[in-house]
Every structure is written in structure tokens, then in C-alpha cells.
Amino acid sequence: MRIGRGPSILLAASFGSFLQVASPATVRAAEAAGENGHGQTLPPLWLVGFFVVMLLCIAVFPLTRAHHWWENNWNRLVVAVAVSAYPAYYYIRNDFHALQETMLHEYVPFIALLGSLFLISGGIRLTGDLRATPMVNSLFLLTGTLLASFIGTTGASMLLIRALIETNRERRYKVHTIIFFIFLVSNIGGCLLPIGDPPLFLGYLAGIPFFWTLNLWKLWLPTWIFVLALYFLLDRHYLQKEPERMREWDVEAVRPLRLQGSINFLWLAGVVASVIFLNENAAVPLFRVMYMREGAMALMVALSLVTTPRGLRAANRFTLAPIGEVAALFLGIFTTVIPALTLLNVRGGELGVNTPFEFFWGTGILSSFLDNAPTYFVFFKTASGLVSSGAVEAVTLVGLGADRIPERFLTAISVGSVFLGAMTYIGNGPNFMVKAIAEESGVKMPTFLGYMKWSAIVLLPVFAIMSWWFFL
């Protein structure tokens, strides 16, 4: 049975769809009933406004005269706590379980994973200064894209970003290189294994086979090839605009690459192993203990600090500022996004999303502004609900038990959440970390809206072509 698309594409592809589903009439009806069928108290629609305010703070503060004040992580934390205070109070009084689940089982593991990869990779020093040619820069991006699925988008990003910045130190035009690095290494590259990106890890925990994501190579390969080809042409254009003296400096500064702190690759492998084997579905009961995974990550960090040669992190100009920025801002994002995700989880089935094309854009666009991991999970549950309700044919299903999902839907949801996480700085955790490291190194990165201009111009046409080819 093939279900028609109709106008629901427009609903799934915008916040307008969310507001329609969570209309005041719908909310009042649910509140009158007391609780929804999911066992959660449905929050009032206006509570989503705090999440909007949080996004506006991230987007607007850097454009104001207070931008220097905003650049201090303690001030970012003050803003995040202030904006999220009432939503946290609301959930403490009305649905403490939802707040507890979000902060203890989502925020803490999220920061633990990003933090451990960040701290360990900070002990790996890739020194040298290659010529900043389009070919060399493209090889950096290609290497990161290939590594991202195997050591995570965070691990690949932290491993290569400093060496890439150093190679392009003499270049005047280099912002585009960091932006494409975020596109490819911090997002698109991470879709071949569950350890590559948090949304895919959630699918693995829900019963999707670990190696199923290798099937996504058919979408992964042409997408990154096309984006990398665009980068090569753009970088060649910018190189021609560089002053002749700057090109001479680039040649004079060339030094061969040298890798130090390679012991940390062992500890990175330990973090990856802990993600794979220490979880609630582990075969060994001992491995299911809460926070054992995070404890193992902390152990890997401690081993990294002990075994890394002294002074290596200082030579890397390593500071805690990037992970501090992520921790502060995502504290506010995770807290204020709970009402939005709750409403979407309860009423998401009323969006009318029932084709792969709609699942791709519905998951993708919301993943650009909400955190892509919980957004993936909501659409994952929506798709499995279509099977249990008989709305779609139960053929080529993937997963276990009640979480069995049509493979064509799972493909669209997986790719949408991973790829479109590149659309904004907040779509995926490594995006902010790369931005912060670049700014620490003196690269003037675009604002929140400035970055979105780049992603809209470069990525949206690529994703439109890809979705038309694979999902229509």
C-alpha cells in the first residue's frame, strides 16, 4: 500500500507543522484529559517559547555590542541557566521524570562522550605546515570524512581541526575551509556506523543491528563527493584572490607533518569500545550498570592525561573553552527543548508524515534546530507506530520487537538527522566545538545566521537533489 504525500510535506518540513500539531486547542484538550497516552503530562504550548529565546540568544548576542561579554563561558552559562530556569521548575513540579531522563540519560552522556573525545584528542599533536593548496585542504577534509564514522564526528573533528587551521594560517581566505570542515567531517562523514553520530547510536540501542548503517554508503558516497568537489572549486577560486606575498609566506612556512601523542589513539579506541559494549542492552549484566560507560570514558581520559608527554597539550594551545561553551549552551538547549520534543512525541503522528521523502525532510529540518539525537528518536517511534497501526506494509523491517521499522523509512530518518545536523551550529555537538577552536585560533567565524547562509546556499541544493533521487 502506497500512501500519498499530499500537502503534509510542507508540514513536516517546517516549525509551522510543529505549531499546528501543538495548537492551543490540541493542548487544551490533552490537558483536560490530564495525561497523554505516553504517560507524560503534556506541557502548554507557550513553554516552547523558552527554547526559541535560547536560540535567539545564541543567534543575536554575537551581533550586539555585548558580544565580548557573551564570549565568556561563565556568562553563557548564566544566560543558559536563566532561560532554562522556569522550564526546569515546571518539570520539577509537573513531570520530574522527563527532566530527570533528559538531564541524566541524555545531557550527561552527551557531554561525557564529547568531553572525553575532546580531552583525549587534545593530546594528539599533528604538527607541520603544508602548503595550503586546494588539493591539500581537500585531502584534510577527505581524511576526516572517512574517519568520522569510525572514531565519531567529534573525534575526527578534534583530531584534524588544529592541523588544518595551522596549514591555512597564512591564508587570508580560510573561513570557507572551516565551514566545509563542519559540513563534511563534523556531520556528513559520520553515518556509516552507530559510533559516528549520536542519532545512529540511539537507533542501535533501540535494536537496529550495529552494521546496518553500512547500507547508507549509497547516499553517503555521492553526497560527500559532491560537497567536497564544490569545496575544491571554491578554494581554488579563493586561492587566486590571495596576495602574491601571502602565497610566498605559505611556501616559506612549509614543514613536514609529525605526529606526537599517538598513545591517545588507544584511549580513543577505548572510548569507542565503551560506547559499543557498555549499555543497557549489553549481554553481560555487569555492563548495564548506570554510568559504567561514562566511568569507562573518564578512565580513558585519566589514562590519556597520565600517558601524554608533558607539554603536548600546551603546545597544541589546548584549553577547556570549546567544551565549556558546548556544555554551557547545551545545558540551556537540552532543558528548554523538552516541551518541544514532548509535544512532537505525542502529536508527531498527526503531522501526516508517511513517506521516505517526508521522513527525510521532517527529521532533517527539525534536527537542524532541535538536537538531532532526540529528534531522530521521535521520528523513529513515529515510523514504528505506522507499522503497528497497519498504516504501512510490514515488509523489509529492521529492528526488534515494537521498534521494528520499515528499512526505507529508517534510511530516510538516519540520513536526515545526520546530514542536516550540519545546517546550523546547534544541529550537532562538534559544530560548536570546531567553531570555538577556530575562533580561539584567530579565525573570525560567521554568526549563527551567517553560518546558516552558507549551509542554505551549499547544502540545501545538494540535499534536495539527493532526496529527489533516493526518496521520490
Contacts in CASP RR format, 6 or more apart in sequence:
PFRMAT RR
TARGET T0000
AUTHOR 0000-0000-0000
METHOD contacts of the structure
MODEL  1
MRIGRGPSILLAASFGSFLQVASPATVRAAEAAGENGHGQTLPPLWLVGF
FVVMLLCIAVFPLTRAHHWWENNWNRLVVAVAVSAYPAYYYIRNDFHALQ
ETMLHEYVPFIALLGSLFLISGGIRLTGDLRATPMVNSLFLLTGTLLASF
IGTTGASMLLIRALIETNRERRYKVHTIIFFIFLVSNIGGCLLPIGDPPL
FLGYLAGIPFFWTLNLWKLWLPTWIFVLALYFLLDRHYLQKEPERMREWD
VEAVRPLRLQGSINFLWLAGVVASVIFLNENAAVPLFRVMYMREGAMALM
VALSLVTTPRGLRAANRFTLAPIGEVAALFLGIFTTVIPALTLLNVRGGE
LGVNTPFEFFWGTGILSSFLDNAPTYFVFFKTASGLVSSGAVEAVTLVGL
GADRIPERFLTAISVGSVFLGAMTYIGNGPNFMVKAIAEESGVKMPTFLG
YMKWSAIVLLPVFAIMSWWFFL
1 392 0 8 1.000
1 393 0 8 1.000
3 354 0 8 1.000
3 355 0 8 1.000
3 391 0 8 1.000
3 392 0 8 1.000
4 354 0 8 1.000
4 355 0 8 1.000
5 355 0 8 1.000
5 357 0 8 1.000
5 358 0 8 1.000
8 351 0 8 1.000
8 352 0 8 1.000
8 353 0 8 1.000
8 354 0 8 1.000
8 358 0 8 1.000
9 357 0 8 1.000
9 358 0 8 1.000
9 361 0 8 1.000
10 17 0 8 1.000
11 17 0 8 1.000
11 20 0 8 1.000
11 21 0 8 1.000
11 351 0 8 1.000
11 352 0 8 1.000
11 353 0 8 1.000
12 351 0 8 1.000
12 352 0 8 1.000
12 353 0 8 1.000
12 358 0 8 1.000
12 359 0 8 1.000
12 361 0 8 1.000
12 362 0 8 1.000
12 365 0 8 1.000
13 358 0 8 1.000
13 361 0 8 1.000
13 362 0 8 1.000
13 365 0 8 1.000
14 365 0 8 1.000
15 366 0 8 1.000
15 369 0 8 1.000
17 351 0 8 1.000
17 362 0 8 1.000
18 340 0 8 1.000
18 343 0 8 1.000
18 344 0 8 1.000
18 366 0 8 1.000
19 45 0 8 1.000
21 343 0 8 1.000
21 344 0 8 1.000
21 347 0 8 1.000
21 348 0 8 1.000
21 349 0 8 1.000
21 350 0 8 1.000
21 351 0 8 1.000
22 45 0 8 1.000
22 48 0 8 1.000
22 343 0 8 1.000
22 344 0 8 1.000
22 347 0 8 1.000
23 45 0 8 1.000
24 45 0 8 1.000
26 347 0 8 1.000
27 42 0 8 1.000
27 44 0 8 1.000
27 45 0 8 1.000
27 343 0 8 1.000
30 36 0 8 1.000
30 42 0 8 1.000
30 346 0 8 1.000
31 42 0 8 1.000
31 44 0 8 1.000
34 41 0 8 1.000
34 42 0 8 1.000
35 41 0 8 1.000
35 42 0 8 1.000
36 42 0 8 1.000
36 346 0 8 1.000
37 346 0 8 1.000
38 345 0 8 1.000
38 346 0 8 1.000
40 95 0 8 1.000
40 98 0 8 1.000
40 342 0 8 1.000
40 345 0 8 1.000
40 346 0 8 1.000
41 94 0 8 1.000
41 95 0 8 1.000
42 342 0 8 1.000
42 343 0 8 1.000
42 346 0 8 1.000
43 90 0 8 1.000
43 94 0 8 1.000
43 95 0 8 1.000
43 338 0 8 1.000
43 339 0 8 1.000
43 342 0 8 1.000
43 343 0 8 1.000
44 339 0 8 1.000
45 343 0 8 1.000
47 87 0 8 1.000
47 90 0 8 1.000
47 339 0 8 1.000
48 339 0 8 1.000
48 340 0 8 1.000
48 343 0 8 1.000
49 336 0 8 1.000
50 83 0 8 1.000
50 84 0 8 1.000
50 86 0 8 1.000
50 87 0 8 1.000
50 336 0 8 1.000
50 339 0 8 1.000
51 333 0 8 1.000
51 336 0 8 1.000
51 337 0 8 1.000
51 339 0 8 1.000
51 340 0 8 1.000
53 83 0 8 1.000
53 336 0 8 1.000
54 80 0 8 1.000
54 83 0 8 1.000
54 84 0 8 1.000
54 332 0 8 1.000
54 333 0 8 1.000
54 336 0 8 1.000
55 369 0 8 1.000
55 426 0 8 1.000
57 79 0 8 1.000
57 83 0 8 1.000
58 329 0 8 1.000
58 425 0 8 1.000
58 426 0 8 1.000
58 448 0 8 1.000
59 447 0 8 1.000
59 448 0 8 1.000
59 449 0 8 1.000
61 67 0 8 1.000
61 70 0 8 1.000
61 79 0 8 1.000
62 70 0 8 1.000
62 447 0 8 1.000
62 448 0 8 1.000
63 447 0 8 1.000
64 70 0 8 1.000
69 75 0 8 1.000
70 76 0 8 1.000
70 79 0 8 1.000
73 321 0 8 1.000
73 324 0 8 1.000
73 325 0 8 1.000
73 328 0 8 1.000
76 325 0 8 1.000
76 328 0 8 1.000
76 329 0 8 1.000
77 328 0 8 1.000
77 331 0 8 1.000
80 328 0 8 1.000
80 329 0 8 1.000
80 331 0 8 1.000
80 332 0 8 1.000
80 333 0 8 1.000
80 335 0 8 1.000
81 331 0 8 1.000
81 332 0 8 1.000
83 332 0 8 1.000
83 336 0 8 1.000
84 331 0 8 1.000
84 332 0 8 1.000
84 335 0 8 1.000
84 336 0 8 1.000
87 335 0 8 1.000
87 336 0 8 1.000
87 338 0 8 1.000
87 339 0 8 1.000
88 99 0 8 1.000
88 335 0 8 1.000
91 98 0 8 1.000
91 99 0 8 1.000
91 338 0 8 1.000
92 99 0 8 1.000
98 338 0 8 1.000
98 342 0 8 1.000
99 335 0 8 1.000
99 338 0 8 1.000
102 334 0 8 1.000
102 335 0 8 1.000
102 338 0 8 1.000
103 334 0 8 1.000
103 335 0 8 1.000
106 334 0 8 1.000
106 373 0 8 1.000
106 374 0 8 1.000
107 330 0 8 1.000
107 331 0 8 1.000
107 334 0 8 1.000
108 291 0 8 1.000
108 294 0 8 1.000
109 293 0 8 1.000
109 294 0 8 1.000
110 198 0 8 1.000
110 330 0 8 1.000
110 334 0 8 1.000
110 373 0 8 1.000
110 429 0 8 1.000
111 323 0 8 1.000
111 326 0 8 1.000
111 327 0 8 1.000
111 330 0 8 1.000
112 293 0 8 1.000
112 294 0 8 1.000
112 295 0 8 1.000
112 297 0 8 1.000
112 298 0 8 1.000
113 154 0 8 1.000
113 198 0 8 1.000
113 271 0 8 1.000
113 275 0 8 1.000
113 297 0 8 1.000
114 154 0 8 1.000
114 323 0 8 1.000
114 326 0 8 1.000
114 429 0 8 1.000
114 430 0 8 1.000
114 433 0 8 1.000
115 154 0 8 1.000
115 301 0 8 1.000
115 323 0 8 1.000
116 271 0 8 1.000
116 297 0 8 1.000
116 298 0 8 1.000
116 300 0 8 1.000
116 301 0 8 1.000
117 151 0 8 1.000
117 152 0 8 1.000
117 154 0 8 1.000
117 155 0 8 1.000
117 158 0 8 1.000
117 268 0 8 1.000
117 271 0 8 1.000
118 154 0 8 1.000
118 155 0 8 1.000
118 158 0 8 1.000
118 322 0 8 1.000
118 323 0 8 1.000
118 433 0 8 1.000
119 301 0 8 1.000
119 304 0 8 1.000
119 305 0 8 1.000
119 323 0 8 1.000
120 264 0 8 1.000
120 267 0 8 1.000
120 268 0 8 1.000
120 271 0 8 1.000
120 300 0 8 1.000
120 301 0 8 1.000
120 304 0 8 1.000
121 155 0 8 1.000
121 158 0 8 1.000
121 159 0 8 1.000
121 264 0 8 1.000
121 268 0 8 1.000
122 158 0 8 1.000
122 264 0 8 1.000
122 313 0 8 1.000
122 316 0 8 1.000
122 318 0 8 1.000
123 261 0 8 1.000
123 264 0 8 1.000
123 304 0 8 1.000
123 308 0 8 1.000
123 312 0 8 1.000
123 313 0 8 1.000
123 316 0 8 1.000
123 318 0 8 1.000
124 159 0 8 1.000
124 259 0 8 1.000
124 260 0 8 1.000
124 261 0 8 1.000
124 262 0 8 1.000
124 264 0 8 1.000
124 265 0 8 1.000
125 259 0 8 1.000
125 260 0 8 1.000
125 261 0 8 1.000
125 312 0 8 1.000
125 315 0 8 1.000
125 316 0 8 1.000
126 159 0 8 1.000
126 160 0 8 1.000
126 162 0 8 1.000
126 163 0 8 1.000
126 257 0 8 1.000
126 258 0 8 1.000
126 259 0 8 1.000
126 260 0 8 1.000
127 163 0 8 1.000
127 166 0 8 1.000
127 255 0 8 1.000
127 257 0 8 1.000
127 258 0 8 1.000
127 259 0 8 1.000
127 260 0 8 1.000
128 163 0 8 1.000
128 166 0 8 1.000
128 167 0 8 1.000
128 255 0 8 1.000
128 256 0 8 1.000
128 257 0 8 1.000
128 258 0 8 1.000
129 166 0 8 1.000
129 167 0 8 1.000
129 169 0 8 1.000
129 253 0 8 1.000
129 254 0 8 1.000
129 255 0 8 1.000
130 136 0 8 1.000
130 167 0 8 1.000
130 254 0 8 1.000
130 257 0 8 1.000
131 167 0 8 1.000
131 250 0 8 1.000
131 251 0 8 1.000
131 254 0 8 1.000
132 167 0 8 1.000
132 168 0 8 1.000
132 170 0 8 1.000
132 171 0 8 1.000
132 174 0 8 1.000
132 239 0 8 1.000
132 250 0 8 1.000
133 239 0 8 1.000
134 232 0 8 1.000
134 235 0 8 1.000
134 236 0 8 1.000
134 239 0 8 1.000
135 232 0 8 1.000
136 167 0 8 1.000
137 164 0 8 1.000
137 167 0 8 1.000
137 168 0 8 1.000
137 177 0 8 1.000
137 231 0 8 1.000
137 235 0 8 1.000
138 228 0 8 1.000
138 231 0 8 1.000
138 232 0 8 1.000
138 235 0 8 1.000
140 160 0 8 1.000
140 163 0 8 1.000
140 164 0 8 1.000
140 167 0 8 1.000
140 181 0 8 1.000
141 180 0 8 1.000
141 181 0 8 1.000
141 184 0 8 1.000
141 185 0 8 1.000
141 228 0 8 1.000
141 231 0 8 1.000
142 228 0 8 1.000
143 160 0 8 1.000
144 156 0 8 1.000
144 157 0 8 1.000
144 159 0 8 1.000
144 160 0 8 1.000
144 184 0 8 1.000
144 185 0 8 1.000
144 189 0 8 1.000
145 156 0 8 1.000
145 184 0 8 1.000
145 185 0 8 1.000
145 188 0 8 1.000
145 189 0 8 1.000
145 224 0 8 1.000
145 228 0 8 1.000
146 189 0 8 1.000
147 155 0 8 1.000
147 156 0 8 1.000
147 159 0 8 1.000
147 160 0 8 1.000
147 185 0 8 1.000
148 155 0 8 1.000
148 156 0 8 1.000
148 157 0 8 1.000
148 185 0 8 1.000
148 186 0 8 1.000
148 189 0 8 1.000
148 190 0 8 1.000
148 196 0 8 1.000
149 189 0 8 1.000
149 190 0 8 1.000
149 191 0 8 1.000
149 192 0 8 1.000
149 193 0 8 1.000
149 195 0 8 1.000
149 196 0 8 1.000
150 192 0 8 1.000
150 193 0 8 1.000
150 195 0 8 1.000
150 196 0 8 1.000
150 272 0 8 1.000
151 159 0 8 1.000
151 195 0 8 1.000
151 196 0 8 1.000
151 268 0 8 1.000
151 272 0 8 1.000
152 190 0 8 1.000
152 195 0 8 1.000
152 196 0 8 1.000
152 197 0 8 1.000
152 272 0 8 1.000
153 185 0 8 1.000
153 186 0 8 1.000
153 187 0 8 1.000
153 189 0 8 1.000
153 190 0 8 1.000
153 196 0 8 1.000
153 197 0 8 1.000
153 428 0 8 1.000
153 430 0 8 1.000
154 186 0 8 1.000
154 429 0 8 1.000
154 430 0 8 1.000
154 433 0 8 1.000
155 268 0 8 1.000
155 430 0 8 1.000
156 185 0 8 1.000
156 186 0 8 1.000
156 189 0 8 1.000
157 181 0 8 1.000
157 182 0 8 1.000
157 185 0 8 1.000
157 186 0 8 1.000
157 430 0 8 1.000
157 433 0 8 1.000
157 434 0 8 1.000
158 430 0 8 1.000
158 433 0 8 1.000
158 437 0 8 1.000
160 181 0 8 1.000
160 185 0 8 1.000
161 178 0 8 1.000
161 181 0 8 1.000
161 185 0 8 1.000
161 434 0 8 1.000
161 437 0 8 1.000
161 438 0 8 1.000
162 316 0 8 1.000
162 317 0 8 1.000
162 437 0 8 1.000
162 441 0 8 1.000
163 257 0 8 1.000
164 177 0 8 1.000
164 178 0 8 1.000
164 181 0 8 1.000
165 174 0 8 1.000
165 178 0 8 1.000
165 437 0 8 1.000
165 438 0 8 1.000
165 441 0 8 1.000
165 443 0 8 1.000
168 174 0 8 1.000
168 177 0 8 1.000
169 253 0 8 1.000
170 246 0 8 1.000
170 249 0 8 1.000
170 250 0 8 1.000
170 253 0 8 1.000
171 177 0 8 1.000
171 238 0 8 1.000
171 239 0 8 1.000
171 242 0 8 1.000
171 246 0 8 1.000
171 250 0 8 1.000
172 241 0 8 1.000
172 242 0 8 1.000
172 243 0 8 1.000
172 246 0 8 1.000
173 238 0 8 1.000
173 239 0 8 1.000
173 241 0 8 1.000
173 242 0 8 1.000
174 443 0 8 1.000
175 443 0 8 1.000
175 444 0 8 1.000
175 445 0 8 1.000
175 446 0 8 1.000
176 231 0 8 1.000
176 234 0 8 1.000
176 235 0 8 1.000
176 238 0 8 1.000
176 454 0 8 1.000
177 231 0 8 1.000
177 235 0 8 1.000
178 434 0 8 1.000
178 435 0 8 1.000
178 438 0 8 1.000
178 443 0 8 1.000
178 445 0 8 1.000
179 446 0 8 1.000
179 451 0 8 1.000
179 454 0 8 1.000
179 455 0 8 1.000
180 227 0 8 1.000
180 228 0 8 1.000
180 230 0 8 1.000
180 231 0 8 1.000
180 234 0 8 1.000
180 458 0 8 1.000
181 434 0 8 1.000
182 422 0 8 1.000
182 430 0 8 1.000
182 431 0 8 1.000
182 434 0 8 1.000
182 435 0 8 1.000
183 227 0 8 1.000
183 422 0 8 1.000
183 455 0 8 1.000
183 458 0 8 1.000
183 459 0 8 1.000
184 224 0 8 1.000
184 227 0 8 1.000
184 228 0 8 1.000
184 231 0 8 1.000
185 430 0 8 1.000
186 422 0 8 1.000
186 428 0 8 1.000
186 429 0 8 1.000
186 430 0 8 1.000
186 431 0 8 1.000
186 434 0 8 1.000
187 197 0 8 1.000
187 418 0 8 1.000
187 419 0 8 1.000
187 421 0 8 1.000
187 422 0 8 1.000
187 428 0 8 1.000
187 430 0 8 1.000
187 431 0 8 1.000
188 220 0 8 1.000
188 223 0 8 1.000
188 224 0 8 1.000
188 227 0 8 1.000
188 418 0 8 1.000
188 419 0 8 1.000
188 422 0 8 1.000
189 196 0 8 1.000
189 220 0 8 1.000
189 224 0 8 1.000
189 418 0 8 1.000
190 196 0 8 1.000
190 197 0 8 1.000
190 200 0 8 1.000
190 418 0 8 1.000
191 197 0 8 1.000
191 200 0 8 1.000
191 213 0 8 1.000
191 216 0 8 1.000
191 219 0 8 1.000
191 220 0 8 1.000
191 414 0 8 1.000
191 415 0 8 1.000
191 418 0 8 1.000
191 419 0 8 1.000
192 213 0 8 1.000
192 214 0 8 1.000
192 216 0 8 1.000
192 217 0 8 1.000
192 220 0 8 1.000
193 200 0 8 1.000
193 210 0 8 1.000
193 211 0 8 1.000
193 213 0 8 1.000
193 214 0 8 1.000
194 200 0 8 1.000
194 201 0 8 1.000
194 203 0 8 1.000
194 204 0 8 1.000
194 208 0 8 1.000
194 210 0 8 1.000
194 213 0 8 1.000
194 275 0 8 1.000
194 276 0 8 1.000
195 201 0 8 1.000
195 272 0 8 1.000
195 275 0 8 1.000
195 276 0 8 1.000
197 372 0 8 1.000
197 417 0 8 1.000
197 418 0 8 1.000
197 428 0 8 1.000
198 372 0 8 1.000
198 373 0 8 1.000
198 428 0 8 1.000
199 367 0 8 1.000
199 372 0 8 1.000
199 373 0 8 1.000
199 375 0 8 1.000
199 376 0 8 1.000
199 377 0 8 1.000
199 414 0 8 1.000
199 417 0 8 1.000
199 418 0 8 1.000
200 213 0 8 1.000
200 376 0 8 1.000
200 414 0 8 1.000
200 418 0 8 1.000
201 275 0 8 1.000
201 373 0 8 1.000
202 373 0 8 1.000
202 376 0 8 1.000
202 377 0 8 1.000
202 380 0 8 1.000
203 376 0 8 1.000
203 377 0 8 1.000
203 380 0 8 1.000
204 210 0 8 1.000
205 279 0 8 1.000
205 280 0 8 1.000
205 281 0 8 1.000
206 377 0 8 1.000
206 380 0 8 1.000
206 399 0 8 1.000
206 400 0 8 1.000
206 403 0 8 1.000
207 281 0 8 1.000
207 399 0 8 1.000
207 400 0 8 1.000
207 403 0 8 1.000
208 398 0 8 1.000
208 399 0 8 1.000
208 410 0 8 1.000
209 398 0 8 1.000
209 399 0 8 1.000
210 276 0 8 1.000
212 398 0 8 1.000
212 410 0 8 1.000
213 414 0 8 1.000
215 407 0 8 1.000
215 411 0 8 1.000
216 411 0 8 1.000
216 414 0 8 1.000
216 415 0 8 1.000
218 470 0 8 1.000
219 411 0 8 1.000
219 415 0 8 1.000
219 466 0 8 1.000
219 470 0 8 1.000
220 415 0 8 1.000
222 466 0 8 1.000
223 419 0 8 1.000
223 462 0 8 1.000
223 463 0 8 1.000
223 466 0 8 1.000
226 462 0 8 1.000
227 458 0 8 1.000
227 459 0 8 1.000
227 462 0 8 1.000
230 458 0 8 1.000
230 462 0 8 1.000
239 247 0 8 1.000
260 309 0 8 1.000
260 312 0 8 1.000
261 308 0 8 1.000
261 309 0 8 1.000
261 312 0 8 1.000
263 304 0 8 1.000
263 307 0 8 1.000
263 308 0 8 1.000
264 304 0 8 1.000
264 307 0 8 1.000
264 308 0 8 1.000
267 300 0 8 1.000
267 301 0 8 1.000
267 303 0 8 1.000
267 304 0 8 1.000
267 307 0 8 1.000
268 300 0 8 1.000
270 296 0 8 1.000
270 300 0 8 1.000
271 296 0 8 1.000
271 297 0 8 1.000
271 300 0 8 1.000
274 293 0 8 1.000
274 295 0 8 1.000
274 296 0 8 1.000
274 297 0 8 1.000
274 300 0 8 1.000
275 293 0 8 1.000
277 287 0 8 1.000
278 287 0 8 1.000
278 292 0 8 1.000
278 293 0 8 1.000
278 296 0 8 1.000
279 287 0 8 1.000
279 288 0 8 1.000
279 293 0 8 1.000
280 288 0 8 1.000
281 288 0 8 1.000
282 288 0 8 1.000
286 292 0 8 1.000
317 440 0 8 1.000
317 441 0 8 1.000
319 440 0 8 1.000
321 436 0 8 1.000
321 440 0 8 1.000
322 432 0 8 1.000
322 433 0 8 1.000
322 436 0 8 1.000
322 437 0 8 1.000
322 440 0 8 1.000
323 433 0 8 1.000
325 432 0 8 1.000
325 433 0 8 1.000
325 436 0 8 1.000
326 429 0 8 1.000
326 432 0 8 1.000
326 433 0 8 1.000
326 436 0 8 1.000
329 426 0 8 1.000
329 432 0 8 1.000
330 371 0 8 1.000
330 426 0 8 1.000
330 429 0 8 1.000
333 371 0 8 1.000
333 426 0 8 1.000
334 371 0 8 1.000
337 370 0 8 1.000
337 371 0 8 1.000
337 374 0 8 1.000
340 370 0 8 1.000
341 370 0 8 1.000
341 374 0 8 1.000
341 375 0 8 1.000
341 378 0 8 1.000
344 366 0 8 1.000
344 375 0 8 1.000
344 378 0 8 1.000
345 378 0 8 1.000
345 381 0 8 1.000
348 378 0 8 1.000
348 382 0 8 1.000
349 382 0 8 1.000
351 362 0 8 1.000
351 382 0 8 1.000
352 358 0 8 1.000
353 359 0 8 1.000
353 362 0 8 1.000
353 379 0 8 1.000
353 382 0 8 1.000
354 386 0 8 1.000
354 391 0 8 1.000
354 392 0 8 1.000
355 471 0 8 1.000
356 408 0 8 1.000
356 409 0 8 1.000
356 411 0 8 1.000
356 412 0 8 1.000
356 470 0 8 1.000
356 471 0 8 1.000
357 412 0 8 1.000
357 467 0 8 1.000
357 471 0 8 1.000
357 472 0 8 1.000
359 379 0 8 1.000
359 383 0 8 1.000
359 409 0 8 1.000
359 412 0 8 1.000
359 413 0 8 1.000
360 412 0 8 1.000
360 413 0 8 1.000
360 415 0 8 1.000
360 416 0 8 1.000
360 467 0 8 1.000
360 471 0 8 1.000
361 416 0 8 1.000
361 467 0 8 1.000
362 379 0 8 1.000
362 416 0 8 1.000
363 375 0 8 1.000
363 376 0 8 1.000
363 379 0 8 1.000
363 412 0 8 1.000
363 413 0 8 1.000
363 416 0 8 1.000
363 417 0 8 1.000
363 420 0 8 1.000
364 372 0 8 1.000
364 375 0 8 1.000
364 416 0 8 1.000
364 417 0 8 1.000
364 419 0 8 1.000
364 420 0 8 1.000
364 421 0 8 1.000
364 423 0 8 1.000
365 420 0 8 1.000
365 423 0 8 1.000
366 375 0 8 1.000
367 375 0 8 1.000
367 376 0 8 1.000
367 416 0 8 1.000
367 417 0 8 1.000
367 420 0 8 1.000
367 421 0 8 1.000
367 427 0 8 1.000
368 420 0 8 1.000
368 421 0 8 1.000
368 423 0 8 1.000
368 424 0 8 1.000
368 427 0 8 1.000
369 424 0 8 1.000
369 426 0 8 1.000
369 427 0 8 1.000
370 427 0 8 1.000
371 426 0 8 1.000
371 427 0 8 1.000
372 417 0 8 1.000
372 418 0 8 1.000
372 420 0 8 1.000
372 421 0 8 1.000
372 427 0 8 1.000
372 428 0 8 1.000
373 417 0 8 1.000
375 417 0 8 1.000
376 413 0 8 1.000
376 414 0 8 1.000
376 417 0 8 1.000
379 413 0 8 1.000
379 417 0 8 1.000
380 403 0 8 1.000
380 405 0 8 1.000
380 410 0 8 1.000
380 413 0 8 1.000
381 403 0 8 1.000
383 405 0 8 1.000
383 406 0 8 1.000
383 409 0 8 1.000
383 410 0 8 1.000
383 413 0 8 1.000
384 402 0 8 1.000
384 403 0 8 1.000
384 404 0 8 1.000
384 405 0 8 1.000
385 391 0 8 1.000
386 392 0 8 1.000
386 406 0 8 1.000
386 409 0 8 1.000
387 394 0 8 1.000
387 397 0 8 1.000
387 404 0 8 1.000
387 405 0 8 1.000
387 406 0 8 1.000
388 402 0 8 1.000
392 406 0 8 1.000
392 409 0 8 1.000
393 406 0 8 1.000
394 404 0 8 1.000
395 406 0 8 1.000
396 406 0 8 1.000
396 407 0 8 1.000
396 408 0 8 1.000
397 404 0 8 1.000
397 405 0 8 1.000
397 406 0 8 1.000
397 407 0 8 1.000
398 404 0 8 1.000
398 405 0 8 1.000
398 406 0 8 1.000
398 407 0 8 1.000
398 410 0 8 1.000
399 405 0 8 1.000
408 471 0 8 1.000
411 470 0 8 1.000
412 471 0 8 1.000
419 459 0 8 1.000
419 463 0 8 1.000
420 427 0 8 1.000
420 459 0 8 1.000
420 463 0 8 1.000
421 427 0 8 1.000
421 428 0 8 1.000
421 431 0 8 1.000
422 428 0 8 1.000
422 431 0 8 1.000
422 455 0 8 1.000
422 459 0 8 1.000
423 452 0 8 1.000
423 455 0 8 1.000
423 456 0 8 1.000
423 459 0 8 1.000
424 431 0 8 1.000
424 448 0 8 1.000
424 451 0 8 1.000
424 452 0 8 1.000
424 455 0 8 1.000
425 431 0 8 1.000
425 432 0 8 1.000
425 435 0 8 1.000
425 448 0 8 1.000
425 451 0 8 1.000
426 432 0 8 1.000
435 445 0 8 1.000
435 451 0 8 1.000
438 445 0 8 1.000
439 445 0 8 1.000
445 451 0 8 1.000
446 453 0 8 1.000
446 454 0 8 1.000
END
